[in-house]
Every structure is written in structure tokens, then in C-alpha cells.
């Protein structure tokens, strides 16, 4: 399961960087804590579906695009 969280986090990070967003900006727009955004990108947390959809919206993509 940890492997999935890491793969998800890497996809989120790649998409964020592609859009030129900082972790701070991503967190602000997704209404999550910046440290939580960092833990998501490092695969250290199991994100809820609600948060995953929020991230996808901010990243201007379909959730399927950032799922492992």
C-alpha cells in the first residue's frame, strides 16, 4: 500500500511542477496544510478521496491522471 502512496505523490509533484505551482500555492488552493501537501508528495500519508479530488481540481486534471 505504501508503494501506491509514493506513486501517487510523485504524480502529484510532477503535475504541480508542470503547472509551475509551489507546494505552498498548491496547499492554499486545495485548502490543505502545506506540510500535509509535502507528506502527500513523499507518499507518507494515505490521502482521502475528498482530498485527492481537491488536488486534481487544483492541478487542472482528472483524478485518473494522478492515480498510480
C-alpha positions as CSV (number, residue, x, y, z in Angstrom):
1,X,0.0,0.0,0.0
2,X,2.9,2.4,0.8
3,X,4.1,1.9,-2.8
4,X,0.8,3.3,-4.1
5,X,1.0,6.4,-1.9
6,X,4.6,7.0,-3.2
7,X,3.5,6.7,-6.8
8,X,0.5,9.0,-6.2
9,X,2.7,11.5,-4.5
10,X,5.2,11.5,-7.4
11,X,2.4,12.1,-9.9
12,X,1.1,15.0,-7.8
13,X,4.6,16.5,-7.6
14,X,5.2,16.1,-11.3
15,X,1.8,17.7,-12.2
16,X,2.4,20.6,-9.7
17,X,5.8,21.3,-11.2
18,X,4.4,21.1,-14.7
19,X,1.9,23.9,-13.7
20,X,4.7,25.9,-12.0
21,X,3.0,25.8,-8.6
22,X,4.8,25.8,-5.3
23,X,3.8,23.4,-2.6
24,X,2.6,26.5,-0.7
25,X,0.3,27.6,-3.5
26,X,-1.0,24.0,-4.1
27,X,-1.8,23.7,-0.4
28,X,-3.5,27.1,-0.3
29,X,-5.7,26.4,-3.4
30,X,-6.5,22.9,-2.2
31,X,-7.3,24.1,1.3
32,X,-4.8,21.8,2.9
33,X,-1.8,22.4,5.2
34,X,1.5,22.9,3.4
35,X,3.2,20.2,5.5
36,X,0.4,17.8,4.5
37,X,0.9,18.5,0.9
38,X,4.6,17.7,1.3
39,X,3.7,14.4,3.1
40,X,1.3,13.5,0.2
41,X,4.1,14.2,-2.3
42,X,6.5,12.0,-0.4
43,X,3.9,9.2,0.0
44,X,3.9,9.4,3.8
45,X,0.1,9.6,4.1
46,X,-2.9,7.8,2.8
47,X,-5.0,10.6,1.3
48,X,-8.8,10.6,1.4
49,X,-10.8,10.6,-1.8
50,X,-12.1,14.1,-1.0
51,X,-8.5,15.5,-0.7
52,X,-7.5,13.6,-3.9
53,X,-10.3,15.2,-5.8
54,X,-9.4,18.6,-4.4
55,X,-5.8,18.2,-5.6
56,X,-6.9,17.1,-9.0
57,X,-9.1,20.1,-9.3
58,X,-6.3,22.5,-8.4
59,X,-3.9,20.6,-10.7
60,X,-6.4,21.1,-13.5
61,X,-6.7,17.4,-14.3
62,X,-8.9,14.4,-13.9
63,X,-8.2,12.3,-10.8
64,X,-7.3,9.4,-13.1
65,X,-4.4,11.4,-14.3
66,X,-2.7,11.4,-10.9
67,X,-3.7,8.0,-9.7
68,X,-1.0,5.3,-9.8
